[in-house]
Structures are given as C-alpha cells and as structure tokens.
Amino acid sequence: MSKIVVTGIGIISPIGNSVAENHAALQAGKCGLTSLELFPTKYASLLKFGEIKISNEDFKQQLGVTTKGVTRTTLLALHAFQQAIKDRGLTEEELQSSDTALINGTTIGGMSESENLYQDDNFAQVGSEYISSYNLGSVNMYIQQRYTIGGVVNMFNTACSSSANAIAYGARLINNGFAKRAIVGGTDSLAKFTINGFNSLGILSSTMCKPFDADRSGLNLGEGAAFLVLEKEENAKDKKIYAEVSGWGNTNDAYHPSSLSDNGDGPYLAMQEALRVANLKPEQIGFINAHGTATENNDEKEGIGMKRLFERVPAFASTKSNTGHTLGAAGAIEAVYCILNLMHQEVYQNLRFEKPIEATGLTPVTGYTKMNLEHVMSNSFGFGGNCSSLIFSKA
C-alpha cells in the first residue's frame, strides 16, 4: 500500500483565516470564543461561541459568489478549499480530471438557513432561494459546479466525525485506484438550528469550555472549514509534502444517541483500528489531539478509552478550547493542527485546565511545548456512537 501524503492545506476557524494565522494563534494560546455578533438569537450574549467575524455578504464579495441560495456553510468551505488548491497548485485541468475526488463532511450543510427557509415558505410571495441549498450535498454541489470537479464527489454526515471520515475515505479512494488525488475536509457554520438543538440537550456552557477539567460544564459551539489535498507519495515528488496520513479507524459503539459507552468502547476501538492500519504500536504515538468537547460524558469516556489502549497515555490536548466545537468541520480543522504539530515539532496547550477528572486522573498539555514527534493521533467522535481516529506521521 502506497503512502498517502498531504500536499496542500487550507483552513478558516475562529482563531484565523489561514494556516499561518491559525498557527500563530495556537502558539500564542489564543482563544476565539466570544459572544455572537452576526445574527440575532436570545443566546447571543448568554453563551460563548467560536464565531468567525466575517459576514456572509463580505464572504460573498471576497469569494466572488453571485449565485443565490449559497449558505454560510458553503462560503466557509469555499474559503478553505481555495486555499488548499492554491497551496497545492492544482491546475484547472487537474481539477476537472476524472481522477480528482472531492470528499467533504458536514453536520448541518444548508440547514444553517432553516430560519430563513421557514420565513420564506410561510410569508414570501415566491419560493425561497434556500430550497436548493437545504440538501447536505449542496456544499459539494456548488464547489463541483464552480470548479467542474471531474472525479468522485461525496459528502459525509456522521455528526462530529464527518470530516475525519471524509479524510479516511479520500485516502482509501486513492489506495484502491479510484482517484489519483483527493481534496478532503469539512465545513460547518453557526446557526440557530444547531444552537437550539444543542441547548435542548443541556450541553452548552455559559462560560468558556474547559476540556478534561473536573469542573467542565459543557461545550461552546464554533464554526469553520478545512481541506487537505491527498496524493500518493510517488505522485508528489515535486510537491511540498506536509505529512503522511498513515492510519484511520472508524467504529460505532451503538450505545446511545448522544453519549459514549461507560468503558469507552467506541474511542478505544477507533484508536486501535487506526494503529492497526498505520502498523504502529501504541507507544509510538507522541501526541493526541483529543476530541475533548468539555462535556461530562465525552471527556471522561475518551480518557477511559485512552487508558485502555495506552499503557502510558501520550501527551494530549483539546484545541476545542481555542475554537469551540466546530461539529462536522472539527476533524479536518484538527487534522491541520496535527500537521502543524509535526511540521514544527510542537504541541499546543489545553486552555483553562485546572484539575483532572477523578475517574481518569489524566492531565492534558497545559502550555506550549516543543516536542519530538513522529506520529500524532486525532480523535473525532460523533453522535450515535460514530467514532473515528486518524494518525498523521512526519513527512
């Protein structure tokens, strides 16, 4: 099996609109959690969010979007997609080739405009411009049509593991000869739809989240997008190689719609499978970018899963303390952060941690640290028990 390498990256998150901005923010321990400013909701000043402070109209102007019905989810995706293909230097001919795949992950897609769609359908004289965008696949359909992507195009909706699964799927397409290159990633935007949904579960925090802390009180929702360009190593000899995608694992513990099992079966099995695919031993993992949502269930059960797998749990941290939980985009955003770990031989702090969870006793990285790293793991666990782990290795 050929090595699958990353030859292009693009990202936008609450802590930066580019790879360089995100890197500088992570090194400085910057937090992107604030009150909402861009759309009205009764929770705007009551809760903290990882909001990107660019309006939809400004995005459309910057990105040259004139088509009606394009949602914020698609605008975020387009921003990161353009960075990634420019970084790799993909030509129009390569994008249109039948061996170029586009694999994306999202949780809400065009449902970010549920409010406007409802208003239009009930009070407007004509149909809503957002009807055609309501489909989850609308994000990829817009990008495919704009760039005439010629190969496999697919969309993953497995909750918070969506873009991690998109990355793994893209790697598998290449390994099995269905693509020569794959543009893989994820996108999600803040919206009333998700804010109200997560609030109904009682898992949103009124303060800034504290992943893996004994006194954690819930998550902060965020938004963003990231994309990677994947290719076989032998096809990228004249390109900059950022890292290798060496392992992936996806499992489902089928335990509960929104909780992990008591003994962390899903996380444990996903991490174990990623190690198997990468042909690595647990002790070879130098750092874990943990799922770390700061919810009562996730952090304890993820910790239990790590303790089951690793005789000595590696250094770990949750960058959701910087960005908030970006849902379907989280796996791709955190994949970029793992690549930065490897490129710069450093790890970033888990913000606001004070004391460990009693059931695990685990303490994450609490300060910016230089570290010799060969292999890092990224965890993304979704509702319904869909758990995914990726492993990135030094180029």
N, C-alpha and C positions, 0 to 999 in steps of 0.2 A: 504494500500500500504506500503510495507516494505521500510525502509530507505536504500538508496544506498550509500555505503561508498567507499572511496578511500583507497586501501591497498598497493599500490605500485606506485612510480613515477620515471620518467626518463626524462632528458632534455639535449639538447645541443643548445646553442644560441651564438650570437656574444659576450656575456659577460661571458660565462662559458661553460665548457664541462660536468658539472654535476650539481646536485641540490645544493650541498654545494657551488660550485663556483658561481653559479647564485645568491644564497642568499647573499654571501659576497659582490658581485658586486652591488647588489641592495641597500644594506645597506650603501655602500660607495658612492652611486650616480655615479657609473662608466658608461661611455658611450662607446659603442662598435662600433661607426661609424668611418670609416676610408676610405681611397682611396682603390680601388680594387688592389689586388696583384696576384690573382691566375689564371686569364685568361684575354686575351687581348680584349679590347674594347676601342673605342675612348673616352668613358665617364669615363674611369678608374680614371683619375686624375681630371676630371671636376666635378664629383658628389661624394657625400658621401654614403657609403654603410655599412650595418651590415654584414660584411663578417667573416666567421669562418676560421681562419688561419691554416687550415689543408688541404693538397692537397688530391685529390682523391686517388692517389697511396698510400699515408700514411694511409688514411682511410681503404683502402682495406687490407693493411698489418695488421693494428691493429684489424680489424674485421674478419680476415680470409676469405675474399671474393676472390674466384678464378674464379667464373663464369664470362663469357664475357657479355658485354652489361649492366652491373649494373651501373645505373646512380648515380650522386651525391645525388639526391633526396632520393633514396633508401638507400644510405650509411648513410645519416643523420638519416633517420627513424630507421635503424638497430641499430645505436649507442644508441638512446634514448630507443628503445624497449628493448634492452638487459639490460639496467639499470633498467627499470621498472619491468621486470620479475624477475631479480635478487633481487631487493628490496623486492618484494612480496614473493620471494622464491618459485615461481611456478615450479613444477616438470615437467619432460618430460611427465609423464602420464597425468597430468592436462592439459598441452598444447595440447596434442593430443586428449583429450576428446571432445566428441560432444557437450558438454555444455560450451566450451570455445570459445568466439567470438573474432574476430579481426576487429575493425572498425577504419578506417583511413580517414583522409581528406587531400586533396592536391589541389593546383591550377594548377600546370604545370606538375607534375609527370615526366615521361620520356621525355617530350618535352624540358627539360633542355638541351638535346643533339640535338636539331634541327639543329644546325650549323654543327655538325659532321655527322649527318644523311644525310644532304643535300650534303656535300662534298663527302661522301662515295658513295652515289647513283649516283652522276654525274661524279666522277673521278676515283673511285676504280674499280679494275678488278673483284672483288667479292662483294657480298652484304654486307651491313653494319651490324655490331654486335648490333647496337642500334634499329633495326627494331622491335624486340620483346619487347623492353623496352619502346617504344614510347607510348604505351597504358597507360592511367592514372592508370589503375589497376595493372600495372607491379610492383609497390611498394609492394602492399599486396601479389601479387602472389609470389614474391621472399621470403618474410617472411613466408608465409604459407607453401611453399615447404621446406624451410630450417628447420622450426620447426614443420612441419606436424600439423599445427593448425587444429583441428577437427570439430569446430563448424561453426557458421555463419561468413562469411568473406565478408565485404562490404567496398566500397570506396565512399566518398563524394566529390563532386566537385561543391561547391556552392560559388566559389570565396573565399573571405576573411572570410566567416563564416563557411568554410568547417569543420574544426576540432571542432568547438563549436557544430555543428550539429552531428558530429561523437560521441561526448561525450553524448549528449542528446539521440541519437539513442541507444547507448550501455546501458544507464540506462533504457530505455524503453524495450529493449530486455529482460533484467533481470526481470523487473517488470511484464512482460507478459509471463514469463516462457519459453522463447526461449533460454536463456543462464543462467548459474549459475554464470559465471564471464565473464567480457568483458575487453579486452585490447583496449583502445580507445585513439585516439590522432590525430596528424597531422604532415606533413612534407612539406617543400618546400626549393628549393635551388636557389641561384642566377644564372642567365643565360642571355645570350644576348637576348633570346626570350622575357623575361619579361622586361628587361631594355629598349629595343627598344619600346616595346608595351606601357609601362607606360610613356616613354618620349614623345611618339606621342600624348598622352593625355595632355601634358603640366603640369603634376602634380608632377614632380620630382624636389626636391630642390637642388641647387648647394651648399647650406650650411647645417649645421646640423639642423634637423627639430625642430620646436617649437610648439608642440601641444597646442591648446587652446589659443595661443597668438594672439593678434590682428594683428601682423605683420608676421604671419606664411606665408611661401612661398611654401609649398609643402612637400611631404613625402620623406623619404630615404628608399630604398628597403633593406631588410635583408633576412637572411636565418636561418633555424634551424628546430628542431623537438622536440616533447614532447609526452609522453604517460602516461596514468593513468591506473591502474588496478582497476576495479569497481566490487563490490560484495554486496550482501545483508548483512546487519549488523549481522543477526543471523548466517551467514556462515563465519563470520570473527572474532569470539570472541577470538581466539587465535592469531590474527594477529594485527600488528600495524595499527591503523586507523588514517589517516591523517585529514580527513574531510568528511562531507556528501555532496553529490550532491543533493541538496534539491529542485531545481527548474530549469526549462528550458522553453524557449519560442522561436518560430520561426515564422516570418511573412514575407510578401513580399508586399511592397507598390506599386510595378509595376509602378513607376513614371518615371524613366529614366535609361538608361543602366549603367550609372556611377555616378549618383547623388541621394541624398536623397531628399524627398519632402520638400517643404518650411516650413511646420509645423511639420516636424519630425515624420510623421505617423509611418514609419517602426520601428524606435527605440522605440517610445512610446509604440506601441502595443506589441513588443517583450518583453520589460521590464515588462509590465503589465501582460502578459501571464506567464512569469517566476514567478512573485509574486503569481499569482493565483495557479500555480502548487505547489509552496512551502507553500501555505497557510500563507503567510506573508503580513503584511501591509507595505506600502512604508517607513514609519518611522522606521521600524525595520532593514533596510539596513544601515550598518555602513560605507561602503566604496564601491566605484565603480571603477573597473579597466576599464576605458573607452576605446572605440575603438580608438579615438584620433589620427587620421592619420596625422594631421597637414596640411590637405588640406583645402582650403577655404570653400568648401561645407560641408564636414563631421563635422568639429568641431562645426560650428555654428548650424547645424541641430540636431546634437546629444545633444548639450546644450539645444536647444529648446525642444526636446523630454523629457529631464530630468526635465526641469522646468514645463512641462505639468503634469508629473506624480508625482513629489515630491513637496509637499508644501514648504519644505526646502531641497534643493539639498544636499545629503550627501557629505562627503569628497570624492574627486575623483582625478584621475591622469591617465596619459597615459604612460605606460612603453615602448611604441614605441620610446620614446625619448632616451631610453637606447639601444634598439636592432634594431631600424628601423622596418619597416613593413614587417613581415615575411609571409604575404599572408595567404595561407591555413594552415600554422602552427601556426598562431597568437593566435587563440582561445585556443589551447592546451598549448602553452607556457605561456599564460597569466592565464590559469587555474592553472598551477603550482604556479605562482606568487600569485594568490588569496589564495591558500592553505598555502603558506608561510606567507601571511598576518595573517591568522587565527592561525597558529601554534605558531607564535612568537608575536602575538598581536602588529603589527606594520604596517605602510604603507610607501611606497617609493615615492620619490619626482618626480614631473613632471619637467624634466630638461629644462632649458633655458626659462622658462616662465617669461615674464616681465609685460605685461598689458592685461587685459581681452578684449574679443570680445565685441564690443559695443552692439550688438543685444541681448546678454545674460547677460553680466556683471559677468560671473562666473570666479572664481579663483580656479585653482586646488591646490593640496598639493604641496608646494614648498620646503619642507625639510623633511628629515627622521623624522618620528613621531611615538612614541608609542601610541597605541590607543586600547581601549577595544572593541573588535569586536566579534559579534555572527554570523552575516550574511554578506557576501560580494557578489557583483554582478560583472559579467564580460560581456562586450559587444563586439560583433563581427558582423560587418556589411559588406556585400559583394556587388559587382557589381550586377546590375539587381534588386537591392532593397531587396535582401535576408538578413534579419536582425535576429540575434539570440542573446539571453541573457541567461546566466547561473547564478545560485545562489549556492554558497557554504556556508555551515554552520559549525560552530565549532563542532568538534567531542565530 
